[in-house]
Amino acid sequence: MTTEVTQVTVEELATLMKKAAGVTVDPRDLERRADAPFADFGLDSLGLLGIVGELENRYGRALPTDAERCKSPRAFLDVVNGALATGA
C-alpha cells in the first residue's frame, strides 16, 4: 500500500519556482521569509500561475482560485495544503 503525499513543502515550492518560473530561491530563505511578498523573491503572478498549473497536473485536480492570488509563500502553502488535505 502506498501513501499519497498531500502536502507541499517549502523545499518543493522552491523547486517549483525554479521549474515553472525560472526563479531560483534558497528553500531556507523562503522559509525564513515566508510572509514576504512573492515579488521579493522575483516571482510574479504569471509565475505563480505556472506553479498552480504544475500542482494541478501533479495531483489531478483543480486548486482553489485563491491559490493563484496568494501574495506570500506562507499564504500559498496554507491554501494549497488545506485544499489537498480536504480534497477540495
N, CA, C and O atoms as a GROMACS GRO file, in nm:
protein
  352
    1MET      N    1   0.084  -0.117   0.000
    1MET     CA    2   0.000   0.000   0.000
    1MET      C    3   0.090   0.124   0.000
    1MET      O    4   0.188   0.131   0.073
    2THR      N    5   0.054   0.222  -0.083
    2THR     CA    6   0.131   0.344  -0.089
    2THR      C    7   0.051   0.458  -0.027
    2THR      O    8  -0.072   0.460  -0.033
    3THR      N    9   0.123   0.550   0.031
    3THR     CA   10   0.060   0.667   0.090
    3THR      C   11   0.084   0.786  -0.001
    3THR      O   12   0.198   0.814  -0.038
    4GLU      N   13  -0.022   0.855  -0.038
    4GLU     CA   14  -0.010   0.972  -0.123
    4GLU      C   15   0.032   1.091  -0.038
    4GLU      O   16  -0.029   1.121   0.064
    5VAL      N   17   0.136   1.158  -0.083
    5VAL     CA   18   0.180   1.279  -0.014
    5VAL      C   19   0.087   1.392  -0.054
    5VAL      O   20   0.072   1.422  -0.172
    6THR      N   21   0.026   1.452   0.044
    6THR     CA   22  -0.070   1.559   0.014
    6THR      C   23  -0.032   1.688   0.083
    6THR      O   24  -0.117   1.764   0.129
    7GLN      N   25   0.098   1.713   0.088
    7GLN     CA   26   0.144   1.838   0.146
    7GLN      C   27   0.261   1.889   0.065
    7GLN      O   28   0.358   1.816   0.040
    8VAL      N   29   0.252   2.014   0.023
    8VAL     CA   30   0.360   2.078  -0.049
    8VAL      C   31   0.451   2.144   0.054
    8VAL      O   32   0.406   2.221   0.138
    9THR      N   33   0.580   2.113   0.047
    9THR     CA   34   0.677   2.167   0.142
    9THR      C   35   0.740   2.295   0.086
    9THR      O   36   0.724   2.329  -0.031
   10VAL      N   37   0.811   2.364   0.172
   10VAL     CA   38   0.885   2.484   0.130
   10VAL      C   39   0.989   2.446   0.025
   10VAL      O   40   1.010   2.518  -0.072
   11GLU      N   41   1.055   2.332   0.046
   11GLU     CA   42   1.156   2.286  -0.049
   11GLU      C   43   1.094   2.260  -0.185
   11GLU      O   44   1.150   2.297  -0.288
   12GLU      N   45   0.979   2.198  -0.185
   12GLU     CA   46   0.909   2.170  -0.311
   12GLU      C   47   0.864   2.299  -0.379
   12GLU      O   48   0.870   2.310  -0.501
   13LEU      N   49   0.818   2.395  -0.300
   13LEU     CA   50   0.779   2.524  -0.357
   13LEU      C   51   0.900   2.591  -0.423
   13LEU      O   52   0.887   2.648  -0.532
   14ALA      N   53   1.015   2.586  -0.358
   14ALA     CA   54   1.136   2.644  -0.417
   14ALA      C   55   1.170   2.576  -0.549
   14ALA      O   56   1.209   2.643  -0.645
   15THR      N   57   1.156   2.444  -0.555
   15THR     CA   58   1.182   2.369  -0.678
   15THR      C   59   1.082   2.408  -0.786
   15THR      O   60   1.119   2.426  -0.903
   16LEU      N   61   0.956   2.423  -0.749
   16LEU     CA   62   0.852   2.463  -0.845
   16LEU      C   63   0.875   2.605  -0.896
   16LEU      O   64   0.848   2.635  -1.012
   17MET      N   65   0.924   2.692  -0.809
   17MET     CA   66   0.953   2.829  -0.851
   17MET      C   67   1.060   2.828  -0.960
   17MET      O   68   1.052   2.906  -1.056
   18LYS      N   69   1.159   2.741  -0.946
   18LYS     CA   70   1.265   2.730  -1.047
   18LYS      C   71   1.210   2.668  -1.176
   18LYS      O   72   1.236   2.718  -1.285
   19LYS      N   73   1.134   2.560  -1.161
   19LYS     CA   74   1.085   2.487  -1.278
   19LYS      C   75   0.980   2.566  -1.356
   19LYS      O   76   0.987   2.574  -1.479
   20ALA      N   77   0.885   2.625  -1.288
   20ALA     CA   78   0.771   2.690  -1.355
   20ALA      C   79   0.798   2.836  -1.390
   20ALA      O   80   0.737   2.889  -1.483
   21ALA      N   81   0.888   2.900  -1.316
   21ALA     CA   82   0.906   3.044  -1.336
   21ALA      C   83   1.051   3.086  -1.358
   21ALA      O   84   1.079   3.203  -1.384
   22GLY      N   85   1.143   2.991  -1.345
   22GLY     CA   86   1.283   3.024  -1.364
   22GLY      C   87   1.342   3.109  -1.252
   22GLY      O   88   1.443   3.176  -1.271
   23VAL      N   89   1.278   3.105  -1.135
   23VAL     CA   90   1.323   3.184  -1.021
   23VAL      C   91   1.394   3.091  -0.923
   23VAL      O   92   1.335   2.996  -0.870
   24THR      N   93   1.522   3.119  -0.900
   24THR     CA   94   1.599   3.038  -0.806
   24THR      C   95   1.597   3.103  -0.669
   24THR      O   96   1.632   3.220  -0.653
   25VAL      N   97   1.554   3.026  -0.571
   25VAL     CA   98   1.548   3.075  -0.433
   25VAL      C   99   1.591   2.962  -0.340
   25VAL      O  100   1.555   2.846  -0.360
   26ASP      N  101   1.667   2.998  -0.240
   26ASP     CA  102   1.711   2.901  -0.139
   26ASP      C  103   1.590   2.866  -0.051
   26ASP      O  104   1.526   2.956   0.004
   27PRO      N  105   1.559   2.738  -0.038
   27PRO     CA  106   1.444   2.700   0.045
   27PRO      C  107   1.452   2.754   0.188
   27PRO      O  108   1.349   2.786   0.248
   28ARG      N  109   1.573   2.763   0.242
   28ARG     CA  110   1.587   2.815   0.379
   28ARG      C  111   1.549   2.963   0.385
   28ARG      O  112   1.487   3.008   0.481
   29ASP      N  113   1.585   3.038   0.281
   29ASP     CA  114   1.548   3.179   0.273
   29ASP      C  115   1.397   3.192   0.257
   29ASP      O  116   1.334   3.278   0.317
   30LEU      N  117   1.340   3.105   0.175
   30LEU     CA  118   1.195   3.105   0.153
   30LEU      C  119   1.122   3.077   0.284
   30LEU      O  120   1.020   3.139   0.314
   31GLU      N  121   1.175   2.985   0.361
   31GLU     CA  122   1.113   2.951   0.489
   31GLU      C  123   1.129   3.065   0.590
   31GLU      O  124   1.034   3.099   0.662
   32ARG      N  125   1.248   3.124   0.596
   32ARG     CA  126   1.272   3.235   0.689
   32ARG      C  127   1.185   3.356   0.659
   32ARG      O  128   1.142   3.426   0.750
   33ARG      N  129   1.161   3.379   0.530
   33ARG     CA  130   1.084   3.497   0.489
   33ARG      C  131   0.949   3.455   0.430
   33ARG      O  132   0.907   3.510   0.328
   34ALA      N  133   0.884   3.359   0.492
   34ALA     CA  134   0.761   3.302   0.438
   34ALA      C  135   0.647   3.401   0.425
   34ALA      O  136   0.554   3.379   0.347
   35ASP      N  137   0.652   3.510   0.500
   35ASP     CA  138   0.546   3.610   0.491
   35ASP      C  139   0.580   3.726   0.397
   35ASP      O  140   0.500   3.818   0.378
   36ALA      N  141   0.700   3.722   0.338
   36ALA     CA  142   0.740   3.825   0.242
   36ALA      C  143   0.662   3.806   0.113
   36ALA      O  144   0.626   3.694   0.078
   37PRO      N  145   0.636   3.913   0.041
   37PRO     CA  146   0.564   3.901  -0.087
   37PRO      C  147   0.645   3.818  -0.187
   37PRO      O  148   0.768   3.823  -0.188
   38PHE      N  149   0.575   3.742  -0.270
   38PHE     CA  150   0.643   3.665  -0.375
   38PHE      C  151   0.731   3.756  -0.460
   38PHE      O  152   0.836   3.713  -0.508
   39ALA      N  153   0.689   3.880  -0.481
   39ALA     CA  154   0.766   3.974  -0.562
   39ALA      C  155   0.907   3.994  -0.506
   39ALA      O  156   1.001   4.018  -0.582
   40ASP      N  157   0.922   3.984  -0.374
   40ASP     CA  158   1.055   3.998  -0.313
   40ASP      C  159   1.150   3.886  -0.356
   40ASP      O  160   1.272   3.901  -0.349
   41PHE      N  161   1.094   3.774  -0.399
   41PHE     CA  162   1.173   3.661  -0.446
   41PHE      C  163   1.188   3.662  -0.598
   41PHE      O  164   1.257   3.577  -0.654
   42GLY      N  165   1.123   3.757  -0.663
   42GLY     CA  166   1.129   3.766  -0.809
   42GLY      C  167   1.020   3.688  -0.881
   42GLY      O  168   1.027   3.668  -1.002
   43LEU      N  169   0.918   3.645  -0.807
   43LEU     CA  170   0.809   3.568  -0.866
   43LEU      C  171   0.689   3.660  -0.890
   43LEU      O  172   0.641   3.727  -0.799
   44ASP      N  173   0.641   3.662  -1.014
   44ASP     CA  174   0.524   3.743  -1.046
   44ASP      C  175   0.400   3.655  -1.055
   44ASP      O  176   0.407   3.534  -1.034
   45SER      N  177   0.286   3.716  -1.086
   45SER     CA  178   0.160   3.642  -1.088
   45SER      C  179   0.158   3.534  -1.196
   45SER      O  180   0.096   3.430  -1.177
   46LEU      N  181   0.224   3.558  -1.307
   46LEU     CA  182   0.230   3.457  -1.413
   46LEU      C  183   0.310   3.335  -1.368
   46LEU      O  184   0.274   3.221  -1.397
   47GLY      N  185   0.419   3.361  -1.296
   47GLY     CA  186   0.498   3.251  -1.241
   47GLY      C  187   0.419   3.170  -1.140
   47GLY      O  188   0.427   3.047  -1.137
   48LEU      N  189   0.343   3.239  -1.058
   48LEU     CA  190   0.260   3.169  -0.958
   48LEU      C  191   0.153   3.085  -1.027
   48LEU      O  192   0.122   2.975  -0.983
   49LEU      N  193   0.099   3.137  -1.135
   49LEU     CA  194   0.000   3.062  -1.212
   49LEU      C  195   0.063   2.934  -1.269
   49LEU      O  196  -0.001   2.830  -1.273
   50GLY      N  197   0.188   2.944  -1.312
   50GLY     CA  198   0.260   2.825  -1.361
   50GLY      C  199   0.277   2.721  -1.252
   50GLY      O  200   0.264   2.601  -1.277
   51ILE      N  201   0.306   2.766  -1.131
   51ILE     CA  202   0.321   2.674  -1.018
   51ILE      C  203   0.188   2.606  -0.987
   51ILE      O  204   0.184   2.485  -0.964
   52VAL      N  205   0.081   2.683  -0.988
   52VAL     CA  206  -0.053   2.626  -0.965
   52VAL      C  207  -0.082   2.519  -1.070
   52VAL      O  208  -0.132   2.411  -1.038
   53GLY      N  209  -0.051   2.549  -1.196
   53GLY     CA  210  -0.072   2.453  -1.304
   53GLY      C  211   0.007   2.325  -1.284
   53GLY      O  212  -0.045   2.215  -1.306
   54GLU      N  213   0.133   2.338  -1.243
   54GLU     CA  214   0.217   2.220  -1.215
   54GLU      C  215   0.154   2.134  -1.106
   54GLU      O  216   0.148   2.011  -1.118
   55LEU      N  217   0.107   2.198  -1.000
   55LEU     CA  218   0.047   2.123  -0.889
   55LEU      C  219  -0.086   2.059  -0.930
   55LEU      O  220  -0.116   1.947  -0.889
   56GLU      N  221  -0.163   2.129  -1.009
   56GLU     CA  222  -0.290   2.071  -1.056
   56GLU      C  223  -0.264   1.948  -1.142
   56GLU      O  224  -0.336   1.848  -1.131
   57ASN      N  225  -0.163   1.954  -1.226
   57ASN     CA  226  -0.127   1.836  -1.307
   57ASN      C  227  -0.078   1.722  -1.220
   57ASN      O  228  -0.113   1.606  -1.242
   58ARG      N  229   0.002   1.755  -1.122
   58ARG     CA  230   0.059   1.653  -1.034
   58ARG      C  231  -0.049   1.580  -0.954
   58ARG      O  232  -0.046   1.458  -0.942
   59TYR      N  233  -0.144   1.656  -0.900
   59TYR     CA  234  -0.245   1.596  -0.813
   59TYR      C  235  -0.375   1.562  -0.884
   59TYR      O  236  -0.465   1.505  -0.824
   60GLY      N  237  -0.386   1.598  -1.012
   60GLY     CA  238  -0.502   1.561  -1.091
   60GLY      C  239  -0.631   1.627  -1.048
   60GLY      O  240  -0.739   1.571  -1.065
   61ARG      N  241  -0.620   1.746  -0.993
   61ARG     CA  242  -0.740   1.820  -0.952
   61ARG      C  243  -0.712   1.970  -0.952
   61ARG      O  244  -0.598   2.014  -0.940
   62ALA      N  245  -0.818   2.045  -0.966
   62ALA     CA  246  -0.805   2.191  -0.966
   62ALA      C  247  -0.783   2.240  -0.823
   62ALA      O  248  -0.840   2.188  -0.727
   63LEU      N  249  -0.700   2.340  -0.812
   63LEU     CA  250  -0.680   2.406  -0.682
   63LEU      C  251  -0.773   2.527  -0.675
   63LEU      O  252  -0.816   2.577  -0.779
   64PRO      N  253  -0.804   2.573  -0.556
   64PRO     CA  254  -0.889   2.692  -0.542
   64PRO      C  255  -0.826   2.811  -0.613
   64PRO      O  256  -0.704   2.825  -0.616
   65THR      N  257  -0.909   2.898  -0.669
   65THR     CA  258  -0.857   3.016  -0.737
   65THR      C  259  -0.781   3.106  -0.640
   65THR      O  260  -0.699   3.188  -0.682
   66ASP      N  261  -0.807   3.092  -0.512
   66ASP     CA  262  -0.733   3.169  -0.411
   66ASP      C  263  -0.584   3.140  -0.419
   66ASP      O  264  -0.503   3.226  -0.386
   67ALA      N  265  -0.545   3.020  -0.463
   67ALA     CA  266  -0.404   2.983  -0.468
   67ALA      C  267  -0.326   3.076  -0.559
   67ALA      O  268  -0.215   3.117  -0.525
   68GLU      N  269  -0.382   3.109  -0.674
   68GLU     CA  270  -0.309   3.194  -0.768
   68GLU      C  271  -0.312   3.342  -0.729
   68GLU      O  272  -0.248   3.426  -0.793
   69ARG      N  273  -0.386   3.374  -0.625
   69ARG     CA  274  -0.394   3.512  -0.577
   69ARG      C  275  -0.312   3.536  -0.451
   69ARG      O  276  -0.305   3.648  -0.402
   70CYS      N  277  -0.250   3.432  -0.399
   70CYS     CA  278  -0.172   3.445  -0.276
   70CYS      C  279  -0.055   3.538  -0.297
   70CYS      O  280   0.006   3.542  -0.404
   71LYS      N  281  -0.024   3.613  -0.194
   71LYS     CA  282   0.083   3.713  -0.202
   71LYS      C  283   0.214   3.667  -0.140
   71LYS      O  284   0.319   3.728  -0.165
   72SER      N  285   0.210   3.561  -0.058
   72SER     CA  286   0.332   3.517   0.010
   72SER      C  287   0.342   3.364   0.008
   72SER      O  288   0.241   3.295  -0.010
   73PRO      N  289   0.463   3.313   0.026
   73PRO     CA  290   0.478   3.167   0.031
   73PRO      C  291   0.393   3.101   0.139
   73PRO      O  292   0.332   2.997   0.116
   74ARG      N  293   0.387   3.163   0.259
   74ARG     CA  294   0.308   3.102   0.366
   74ARG      C  295   0.160   3.095   0.328
   74ARG      O  296   0.095   2.992   0.349
   75ALA      N  297   0.107   3.204   0.274
   75ALA     CA  298  -0.034   3.205   0.234
   75ALA      C  299  -0.060   3.100   0.126
   75ALA      O  300  -0.161   3.030   0.129
   76PHE      N  301   0.032   3.090   0.030
   76PHE     CA  302   0.016   2.994  -0.078
   76PHE      C  303   0.017   2.851  -0.024
   76PHE      O  304  -0.071   2.771  -0.057
   77LEU      N  305   0.114   2.818   0.060
   77LEU     CA  306   0.121   2.683   0.114
   77LEU      C  307   0.000   2.651   0.201
   77LEU      O  308  -0.048   2.538   0.200
   78ASP      N  309  -0.049   2.748   0.275
   78ASP     CA  310  -0.169   2.726   0.358
   78ASP      C  311  -0.289   2.693   0.270
   78ASP      O  312  -0.363   2.599   0.300
   79VAL      N  313  -0.308   2.769   0.162
   79VAL     CA  314  -0.423   2.744   0.074
   79VAL      C  315  -0.409   2.609   0.003
   79VAL      O  316  -0.502   2.529   0.002
   80VAL      N  317  -0.292   2.586  -0.055
   80VAL     CA  318  -0.271   2.462  -0.131
   80VAL      C  319  -0.279   2.340  -0.041
   80VAL      O  320  -0.350   2.244  -0.073
   81ASN      N  321  -0.210   2.342   0.070
   81ASN     CA  322  -0.210   2.225   0.160
   81ASN      C  323  -0.347   2.204   0.223
   81ASN      O  324  -0.388   2.090   0.246
   82GLY      N  325  -0.418   2.311   0.252
   82GLY     CA  326  -0.556   2.297   0.301
   82GLY      C  327  -0.646   2.230   0.198
   82GLY      O  328  -0.726   2.144   0.233
   83ALA      N  329  -0.632   2.270   0.073
   83ALA     CA  330  -0.713   2.211  -0.034
   83ALA      C  331  -0.677   2.064  -0.055
   83ALA      O  332  -0.765   1.980  -0.075
   84LEU      N  333  -0.547   2.033  -0.051
   84LEU     CA  334  -0.505   1.894  -0.071
   84LEU      C  335  -0.549   1.805   0.044
   84LEU      O  336  -0.584   1.689   0.023
   85ALA      N  337  -0.547   1.859   0.166
   85ALA     CA  338  -0.587   1.781   0.284
   85ALA      C  339  -0.736   1.749   0.284
   85ALA      O  340  -0.778   1.642   0.327
   86THR      N  341  -0.815   1.844   0.234
   86THR     CA  342  -0.960   1.824   0.237
   86THR      C  343  -1.012   1.765   0.106
   86THR      O  344  -1.128   1.724   0.098
   87GLY      N  345  -0.926   1.761   0.005
   87GLY     CA  346  -0.971   1.710  -0.124
   87GLY      C  347  -1.050   1.812  -0.202
   87GLY      O  348  -1.114   1.778  -0.302
   88ALA      N  349  -1.047   1.938  -0.159
   88ALA     CA  350  -1.123   2.043  -0.227
   88ALA      C  351  -1.051   2.091  -0.350
   88ALA      O  352  -1.100   2.180  -0.420
   0.00000   0.00000   0.00000
